[in-house]
Amino acid sequence: MNRFEFGTLVASLREDMRWTQMELAERSGVDVSAISNIERGERKTLLKDNILVKLADGLQLTSMERQEFLFAASGVTELEMVRKEHIRAKKQFDPKAFLKETGEHIACIALPVLVTDAFCDILLTNHCLIEFYGAAPELLKNAEHIIGGYNTMRYIFDPLSNFPEAIGNDSWERLALINARYFRRRTLRVRSKPYFADLLRELLDNKKYPSFERCWRKILFEDHDDFSLPIQRSDPNNAHSFVAVESLLALTPYGELYMHQILPLNRKTAERIEKISKTVGEGYELFAPFPDKRKK
């Protein structure tokens, strides 16, 4: 992320809070002229008087968000983060080949698995996951023509989604907030990308996603970090009790890719997953385009 992109990130986080530059200055202890310079792309200012930490404090970033924020400030781009292969190896990252091979691997996993990119768009899933979540056909029907049609936030917040019924209406609010917080943290370093601006604008449209803006605003003022809390005890009679475990799958010139595995938290859920896996067999589906984020 270069200095101009980082400036866009700071401005975007400030605007999330609905603050002026002066209000951020008051809350962070950073001079307003310094904030203005940073948002305009002035890099020298970042190295003075512990400014980055003060900004992270003022913006009320969680521990995981701070990690992303401080890395973004380093000025290292996605391309520079990836090690260059030896010239004689003649190896280049091929997105299509990578997704095809990865799809073939996750197809064999007897647990629900999906792969997401830096925008939290779902690139791949195995058949076990599709059946486990049972996404409404109406949700997927026109997804390829919608901005963020395959984004994880759409599955949670679209009125057509069956997510509330799948996890239970009593749990929806808590899990929606956790997922919104995860989305904010994961997308921090792509805030300056045009696709993210379009995606967030789409999600903040209350006519399309009535609950997203409320959750998006609410997570900004939470007093705890989701990632510092223990896993909650599972109801042994709940057949949809699980935890999603994320692991870094690949560092690419287009950002990180992550694999998410659904792990059952009780015997009933484990038996349900085992039954699904035997029923649907092996296989995978390719969803969101990567790395080109334009509509198909």
C-alpha positions as CSV (number, residue, x, y, z in Angstrom):
1,M,0.0,0.0,0.0
2,N,1.6,3.2,-1.1
3,R,1.4,6.5,0.8
4,F,-1.6,7.7,-1.2
5,E,-3.5,4.5,-0.7
6,F,-2.7,4.7,3.0
7,G,-4.1,8.2,3.1
8,T,-7.3,6.9,1.6
9,L,-7.4,4.2,4.3
10,V,-7.1,6.8,7.1
11,A,-9.7,9.0,5.5
12,S,-12.0,6.0,5.1
13,L,-11.7,4.9,8.7
14,R,-12.3,8.4,9.9
15,E,-15.4,8.7,7.7
16,D,-16.6,5.4,9.2
17,M,-16.8,7.2,12.5
18,R,-18.4,10.2,10.8
19,W,-15.7,12.4,12.2
20,T,-14.0,15.5,10.6
21,Q,-10.3,15.7,10.6
22,M,-10.5,18.0,13.6
23,E,-12.5,15.5,15.5
24,L,-10.0,12.7,14.8
25,A,-7.2,15.1,15.9
26,E,-9.0,15.7,19.2
27,R,-9.4,12.0,19.8
28,S,-6.0,10.9,18.7
29,G,-3.8,13.7,19.9
30,V,-2.4,14.1,16.4
31,D,-2.2,17.6,15.0
32,V,-5.0,18.2,12.4
33,S,-2.4,19.4,9.9
34,A,-0.6,16.1,10.2
35,I,-3.8,14.2,9.6
36,S,-4.5,16.3,6.6
37,N,-1.0,15.6,5.2
38,I,-1.4,11.9,5.8
39,E,-4.7,11.7,4.0
40,R,-3.2,13.6,1.1
41,G,-0.3,11.1,0.8
42,E,2.5,12.7,2.8
43,R,4.6,9.9,4.2
44,K,7.2,11.7,6.3
45,T,4.6,12.6,8.8
46,L,4.0,8.9,9.7
47,L,7.5,8.6,11.3
48,K,7.0,11.4,13.8
49,D,5.9,11.2,17.5
50,N,4.4,7.7,17.4
51,I,1.7,9.0,15.1
52,L,0.6,5.6,13.8
53,V,-0.1,4.3,17.3
54,K,-1.9,7.5,18.2
55,L,-4.1,7.2,15.1
56,A,-4.8,3.5,15.8
57,D,-5.9,4.5,19.4
58,G,-8.0,7.4,18.2
59,L,-9.7,5.3,15.5
60,Q,-10.5,2.7,18.2
61,L,-9.1,-0.1,16.1
62,T,-9.1,-3.6,17.6
63,S,-5.9,-5.6,18.0
64,M,-6.4,-7.4,14.7
65,E,-7.3,-4.2,12.9
66,R,-4.3,-2.4,14.4
67,Q,-2.1,-5.2,13.0
68,E,-3.5,-4.6,9.5
69,F,-3.3,-0.9,9.9
70,L,0.3,-0.9,10.9
71,F,1.3,-3.3,8.1
72,A,-0.6,-1.0,5.6
73,A,1.5,1.9,6.8
74,S,4.7,0.1,5.9
75,G,4.3,1.0,2.3
76,V,4.9,-2.6,1.2
77,T,2.7,-3.5,-1.8
78,E,1.0,-6.9,-2.4
79,L,3.5,-7.5,-5.2
80,E,6.5,-6.7,-3.1
81,M,5.3,-8.9,-0.3
82,V,5.6,-12.0,-2.5
83,R,9.1,-13.4,-2.9
84,K,10.4,-13.2,-6.4
85,E,11.2,-16.6,-7.9
86,H,14.6,-17.3,-9.4
87,I,14.6,-16.1,-13.0
88,R,15.6,-19.6,-14.3
89,A,12.6,-21.1,-12.6
90,K,10.3,-19.2,-14.9
91,K,7.5,-19.5,-12.4
92,Q,4.6,-17.1,-12.4
93,F,1.4,-17.2,-10.3
94,D,-1.4,-18.4,-12.5
95,P,-4.8,-17.6,-10.8
96,K,-6.8,-20.0,-13.0
97,A,-4.5,-22.9,-12.5
98,F,-4.2,-22.2,-8.8
99,L,-8.0,-22.1,-8.2
100,K,-8.5,-25.3,-10.3
101,E,-5.8,-27.2,-8.3
102,T,-7.0,-25.9,-5.0
103,G,-10.6,-26.7,-5.9
104,E,-9.6,-30.3,-6.7
105,H,-7.9,-30.5,-3.3
106,I,-10.8,-29.1,-1.1
107,A,-13.3,-31.2,-3.0
108,C,-11.9,-34.3,-1.2
109,I,-12.1,-32.7,2.3
110,A,-14.9,-34.3,4.4
111,L,-15.7,-31.0,6.1
112,P,-17.3,-27.9,4.8
113,V,-14.6,-25.7,3.3
114,L,-14.5,-22.4,1.4
115,V,-11.7,-20.1,0.1
116,T,-12.0,-16.3,0.2
117,D,-9.9,-13.4,-1.1
118,A,-8.9,-10.0,0.5
119,F,-12.4,-8.6,-0.1
120,C,-14.1,-11.6,1.6
121,D,-15.5,-12.8,-1.7
122,I,-16.0,-16.5,-1.9
123,L,-13.9,-18.0,-4.6
124,L,-14.3,-21.7,-4.0
125,T,-16.4,-24.0,-1.9
126,N,-16.6,-27.8,-1.7
127,H,-20.0,-29.5,-2.1
128,C,-20.1,-30.3,1.6
129,L,-20.2,-26.6,2.4
130,I,-22.9,-25.8,-0.1
131,E,-25.2,-28.5,1.4
132,F,-24.3,-27.6,5.0
133,Y,-25.3,-23.9,4.5
134,G,-28.1,-24.6,2.0
135,A,-27.9,-21.1,0.5
136,A,-31.3,-20.1,-1.0
137,P,-31.3,-20.6,-4.8
138,E,-32.7,-17.0,-5.2
139,L,-29.5,-15.7,-3.5
140,L,-27.2,-17.3,-6.1
141,K,-29.5,-16.8,-9.1
142,N,-28.1,-13.4,-10.2
143,A,-25.0,-13.3,-8.0
144,E,-22.6,-13.0,-10.9
145,H,-24.3,-9.8,-12.0
146,I,-24.3,-8.1,-8.6
147,I,-21.4,-6.2,-7.0
148,G,-20.4,-8.5,-4.1
149,G,-22.8,-11.2,-5.3
150,Y,-20.6,-13.9,-3.8
151,N,-19.4,-11.9,-0.8
152,T,-19.7,-13.4,2.7
153,M,-21.6,-10.3,3.9
154,R,-24.3,-10.8,1.3
155,Y,-24.9,-14.3,2.6
156,I,-25.4,-12.9,6.1
157,F,-27.2,-9.7,5.4
158,D,-29.2,-10.2,2.2
159,P,-33.0,-10.5,3.0
160,L,-33.1,-13.5,0.7
161,S,-30.5,-15.3,2.9
162,N,-31.4,-18.3,5.0
163,F,-28.6,-17.5,7.4
164,P,-30.9,-16.4,10.3
165,E,-32.9,-19.6,10.1
166,A,-29.7,-21.7,9.8
167,I,-28.0,-20.4,12.9
168,G,-31.2,-19.5,14.8
169,N,-32.7,-16.1,15.1
170,D,-31.6,-15.7,18.7
171,S,-27.9,-16.0,17.6
172,W,-28.2,-13.9,14.5
173,E,-27.3,-10.5,16.0
174,R,-24.2,-11.8,17.7
175,L,-22.9,-13.7,14.7
176,A,-23.7,-10.9,12.3
177,L,-21.7,-8.5,14.4
178,I,-18.7,-10.9,14.6
179,N,-18.8,-11.4,10.8
180,A,-19.1,-7.6,10.2
181,R,-16.1,-7.1,12.4
182,Y,-14.2,-9.8,10.5
183,F,-15.1,-8.2,7.2
184,R,-13.8,-4.8,8.4
185,R,-10.5,-6.2,9.6
186,R,-9.9,-8.4,6.5
187,T,-10.6,-5.6,4.0
188,L,-8.6,-2.9,5.8
189,R,-5.7,-3.1,3.3
190,V,-7.9,-3.0,0.2
191,R,-9.9,0.1,1.3
192,S,-8.3,2.2,-1.5
193,K,-9.4,-0.2,-4.2
194,P,-12.3,0.9,-6.4
195,Y,-14.0,-2.5,-6.0
196,F,-14.1,-2.1,-2.2
197,A,-15.7,1.3,-2.5
198,D,-18.3,-0.1,-4.8
199,L,-18.8,-3.1,-2.5
200,L,-19.2,-1.1,0.7
201,R,-21.6,1.4,-1.1
202,E,-23.7,-1.6,-2.1
203,L,-23.8,-3.1,1.4
204,L,-24.7,0.3,3.0
205,D,-27.8,0.5,0.7
206,N,-30.6,0.0,3.3
207,K,-33.1,-0.9,0.6
208,K,-30.9,-3.9,-0.4
209,Y,-29.3,-4.8,3.0
210,P,-31.6,-3.4,5.8
211,S,-29.4,-4.6,8.7
212,F,-25.8,-4.1,7.4
213,E,-25.4,-0.4,8.2
214,R,-26.7,-0.8,11.7
215,C,-24.2,-3.6,12.4
216,W,-21.4,-1.7,10.6
217,R,-22.0,1.3,12.9
218,K,-22.4,-0.8,16.0
219,I,-19.1,-2.6,15.7
220,L,-17.2,0.7,15.7
221,F,-18.1,1.3,19.3
222,E,-17.7,-2.2,20.8
223,D,-15.4,-2.4,23.9
224,H,-14.0,-5.9,23.3
225,D,-12.1,-7.8,20.6
226,D,-13.9,-10.8,19.2
227,F,-10.5,-12.6,18.8
228,S,-9.7,-12.3,22.6
229,L,-12.9,-14.2,23.6
230,P,-13.1,-17.9,24.2
231,I,-15.3,-20.1,22.1
232,Q,-18.8,-20.3,23.6
233,R,-20.0,-23.6,25.0
234,S,-22.1,-25.6,22.6
235,D,-25.7,-26.8,23.0
236,P,-25.4,-30.6,22.5
237,N,-28.8,-30.7,20.8
238,N,-27.9,-28.1,18.2
239,A,-27.1,-29.7,14.9
240,H,-25.7,-26.4,13.5
241,S,-23.1,-25.7,16.2
242,F,-19.7,-25.0,14.7
243,V,-16.7,-22.7,14.7
244,A,-15.1,-21.5,11.4
245,V,-11.3,-21.8,11.5
246,E,-9.3,-19.6,9.1
247,S,-5.9,-20.4,7.8
248,L,-3.7,-18.5,5.3
249,L,-3.8,-20.5,2.1
250,A,-1.5,-18.4,-0.2
251,L,0.3,-15.1,-0.6
252,T,-0.3,-13.9,-4.1
253,P,0.6,-10.8,-6.1
254,Y,-3.1,-9.9,-5.7
255,G,-3.3,-10.3,-2.0
256,E,-3.8,-13.2,0.5
257,L,-6.2,-16.1,0.0
258,Y,-7.7,-17.8,3.0
259,M,-9.2,-21.2,3.6
260,H,-12.0,-21.6,6.1
261,Q,-12.9,-24.9,7.6
262,I,-16.1,-25.5,9.5
263,L,-15.4,-27.5,12.6
264,P,-18.3,-29.1,14.6
265,L,-18.6,-28.2,18.2
266,N,-20.7,-31.1,19.3
267,R,-21.4,-34.7,18.3
268,K,-24.7,-33.9,16.7
269,T,-23.2,-31.4,14.3
270,A,-20.3,-33.8,13.5
271,E,-22.8,-36.5,12.6
272,R,-24.7,-34.1,10.4
273,I,-21.6,-33.1,8.5
274,E,-20.5,-36.7,8.1
275,K,-24.0,-37.6,6.7
276,I,-23.8,-34.6,4.3
277,S,-20.3,-35.5,3.1
278,K,-21.4,-39.1,2.3
279,T,-24.5,-37.9,0.5
280,V,-23.0,-35.2,-1.7
281,G,-19.7,-36.9,-2.4
282,E,-16.6,-35.1,-3.6
283,G,-16.7,-31.9,-5.7
284,Y,-16.2,-28.2,-5.7
285,E,-17.7,-25.0,-7.2
286,L,-16.0,-21.8,-8.4
287,F,-17.8,-18.6,-7.6
288,A,-16.3,-15.1,-7.5
289,P,-13.8,-14.0,-10.1
290,F,-10.2,-13.6,-9.1
291,P,-8.2,-11.4,-9.3
292,D,-10.3,-9.4,-11.8
293,K,-13.1,-8.0,-9.6
294,R,-15.2,-6.6,-12.4
295,K,-18.6,-8.1,-13.0
296,K,-18.6,-11.1,-15.3
